[in-house]
Each structure stands twice: as structure tokens, then as C-alpha cells.
Amino acid sequence: LYDASGRRVYPLSRTGDIRSDRAEENEAAAMNIEAGSEVIRIHRIRVLDDQPVINEQIVLPAFRFPHFNLDLKRLPNTLYEHYHQKFGIFVVRATENLEAVRPDASDQKFLHVEADEPLLEVQRRAFDVQDNVVEFRRSRIVTKRHHYQIDLR
């Protein structure tokens, strides 16, 4: 994310949930695993200047992350670094799909937005060095004061 002056800003994680669950069909398809497979589901709210700006859902294939700590307070802000340090998984690339969406009930609750306020949804699949999917992430972003920018090199 970037602010209006073009300065890159780094949102912090505030509240959320982390739990073991079963993969829904769309998540399983995105991660190349069987529907109903065990996954780790992480919900985070990302904040900038004490304002919620991202409602984030992350799904990890559980078999890739044995003994993943389900204590949200011990989860660092930078997950890719955590994946590398704790599990030896190095994220080397990601693919993203972007779409303008209307907020759902969760977005309205956590982002404090109205039902008709547009959000930017980014669906990301992150890959390791063997080109296996590491995570499937859906971020819903309030873009009133910030914008999403991608630099291709």
C-alpha cells in the first residue's frame, strides 16, 4: 500500500482469529489440494494510523506447516519471513487477481465501511521455490486514503 504522497506504508496486524479448519472447494482448487483437507485459517485486520484498512483471510495447507502455533499473539506481522524461519518455506513468487467488490458483513464489521462502499479485493496465491502453493490469501482493502501499487521488474 502507498499513501497519497506515494510513500510506501506498512499496515500492522491488529485483531483476528487463527484456527484449524477444512478447505472449501475454491480454496482447495487454489492450493491444489483436496476439498476438505486440513488447513490453517488466519483472519487478520491490518491497520494504518489506527484505522482498519485491510480485512485479510489467509488459508495455509496444514501439511506444509506441521505444529503451526495457533496463538495469534505469537504470529508476526510479516508472515513470509515466519514461513521461512519456522518451516523452511521460502516464498519466491505470487499471482494476484484484483477486483472491485462490495463489502460483505465481515468487511462492514471490521473495516467500518458502509454496504455500498467499494473495496479492492486482492486474491493471492504464493508459491515456493518448487512452485508449490504456500498460501491462498484474500485481502479486502479500503482505498480512500491509500492505493495498491505493483512494481514489475
C-alpha positions as CSV (number, residue, x, y, z in Angstrom):
1,L,0.0,0.0,0.0
2,Y,1.0,3.6,-0.7
3,D,-0.3,6.8,0.7
4,A,-1.4,9.9,-1.2
5,S,2.2,11.2,-1.4
6,G,3.5,8.0,-3.0
7,R,5.2,6.8,0.2
8,R,5.0,3.0,0.9
9,V,3.2,2.3,4.1
10,Y,3.2,-1.0,6.1
11,P,0.0,-1.9,7.9
12,L,0.2,-3.7,11.2
13,S,-1.9,-6.6,12.2
14,R,-4.4,-6.0,15.0
15,T,-7.2,-8.4,15.7
16,G,-8.3,-11.6,14.2
17,D,-8.5,-15.4,14.6
18,I,-6.4,-18.4,13.8
19,R,-7.7,-21.9,13.7
20,S,-7.5,-25.3,12.1
21,D,-10.3,-26.0,9.6
22,R,-11.2,-27.8,6.4
23,A,-10.6,-26.4,2.9
24,E,-13.6,-25.2,1.0
25,E,-13.7,-26.2,-2.7
26,N,-12.5,-22.8,-4.1
27,E,-9.6,-22.8,-1.6
28,A,-8.7,-26.4,-2.3
29,A,-8.6,-25.6,-6.0
30,A,-6.5,-22.6,-5.5
31,M,-3.9,-24.5,-3.4
32,N,-4.0,-27.8,-5.5
33,I,-5.3,-29.9,-2.5
34,E,-8.4,-32.0,-1.9
35,A,-11.5,-30.2,-0.8
36,G,-12.0,-30.9,2.9
37,S,-8.2,-31.2,3.5
38,E,-7.0,-29.8,6.8
39,V,-6.0,-26.1,6.5
40,I,-4.9,-23.4,8.9
41,R,-7.2,-20.3,8.6
42,I,-5.8,-16.9,9.7
43,H,-8.0,-13.8,9.9
44,R,-6.2,-10.5,10.4
45,I,-7.3,-6.9,10.3
46,R,-4.5,-4.7,9.1
47,V,-4.3,-1.1,10.3
48,L,-2.7,2.1,9.3
49,D,-2.7,5.2,11.7
50,D,-5.1,3.2,13.9
51,Q,-7.6,2.9,11.1
52,P,-8.6,-0.6,9.8
53,V,-7.7,-0.8,6.0
54,I,-7.5,-4.5,5.2
55,N,-9.7,-7.4,6.1
56,E,-7.5,-10.4,5.4
57,Q,-8.2,-14.1,5.2
58,I,-5.2,-16.4,4.8
59,V,-5.5,-20.2,4.2
60,L,-2.5,-22.5,4.5
61,P,-2.4,-26.2,3.6
62,A,-1.8,-27.7,7.1
63,F,0.5,-30.5,5.9
64,R,3.1,-27.8,4.8
65,F,3.1,-26.3,8.3
66,P,3.3,-29.0,11.0
67,H,2.8,-27.8,14.6
68,F,1.8,-24.3,13.4
69,N,1.2,-22.2,16.5
70,L,-2.5,-21.3,16.7
71,D,-1.8,-18.4,19.1
72,L,-2.5,-15.2,17.2
73,K,-0.5,-13.2,19.7
74,R,2.7,-15.1,18.7
75,L,2.1,-14.6,14.9
76,P,4.5,-12.0,13.5
77,N,3.3,-9.2,11.2
78,T,5.5,-10.5,8.3
79,L,4.2,-14.0,7.5
80,Y,6.6,-14.9,4.7
81,E,9.6,-14.4,6.9
82,H,7.8,-16.5,9.5
83,Y,7.2,-19.3,6.9
84,H,10.9,-19.2,6.1
85,Q,12.3,-19.1,9.6
86,K,10.0,-21.6,11.2
87,F,9.2,-24.0,8.4
88,G,12.0,-23.6,5.8
89,I,9.4,-22.4,3.2
90,F,10.7,-19.6,1.0
91,V,8.1,-17.7,-1.0
92,V,9.6,-16.7,-4.3
93,R,6.6,-15.5,-6.3
94,A,2.9,-14.8,-6.2
95,T,0.0,-14.4,-8.6
96,E,-2.8,-11.9,-7.8
97,N,-6.3,-11.3,-9.1
98,L,-7.8,-7.8,-8.4
99,E,-11.4,-6.9,-8.4
100,A,-13.7,-4.2,-7.1
101,V,-16.2,-5.6,-4.7
102,R,-19.0,-4.6,-2.3
103,P,-18.3,-5.2,1.4
104,D,-19.8,-8.3,3.0
105,A,-20.9,-8.4,6.6
106,S,-17.4,-9.1,7.8
107,D,-15.9,-6.2,5.9
108,Q,-18.6,-3.9,7.3
109,K,-17.9,-5.0,10.8
110,F,-14.1,-5.0,10.8
111,L,-13.4,-2.2,8.3
112,H,-16.2,0.1,9.5
113,V,-17.5,0.7,6.0
114,E,-21.0,1.0,4.5
115,A,-22.6,-1.7,2.4
116,D,-22.2,0.4,-0.8
117,E,-18.6,1.5,-0.3
118,P,-16.3,-0.2,-2.9
119,L,-13.4,-2.2,-1.7
120,L,-10.4,-3.6,-3.7
121,E,-10.2,-7.4,-3.3
122,V,-6.8,-9.0,-4.0
123,Q,-6.7,-12.8,-4.2
124,R,-3.2,-14.0,-3.9
125,R,-1.6,-17.4,-4.4
126,A,2.0,-17.5,-3.1
127,F,4.5,-20.1,-4.3
128,D,7.7,-21.7,-3.0
129,V,10.9,-22.5,-4.9
130,Q,9.4,-25.8,-6.1
131,D,6.4,-23.9,-7.5
132,N,4.1,-25.4,-4.8
133,V,1.3,-23.2,-3.4
134,V,2.2,-22.0,0.1
135,E,-0.9,-19.9,0.8
136,F,-4.1,-18.6,-0.6
137,R,-4.9,-15.1,0.6
138,R,-7.9,-12.8,0.2
139,S,-7.5,-9.2,1.2
140,R,-10.3,-6.6,1.1
141,I,-8.8,-3.1,1.1
142,V,-10.2,0.3,1.8
143,T,-8.7,2.6,-0.7
144,K,-10.0,6.0,0.4
145,R,-6.6,7.2,1.6
146,H,-4.2,4.6,0.2
147,H,-3.7,2.8,-3.0
148,Y,-2.4,-0.6,-4.0
149,Q,0.6,-0.5,-6.3
150,I,2.6,-3.2,-8.0
151,D,6.1,-2.6,-9.4
152,L,7.1,-5.1,-12.2
153,R,10.8,-5.6,-12.8
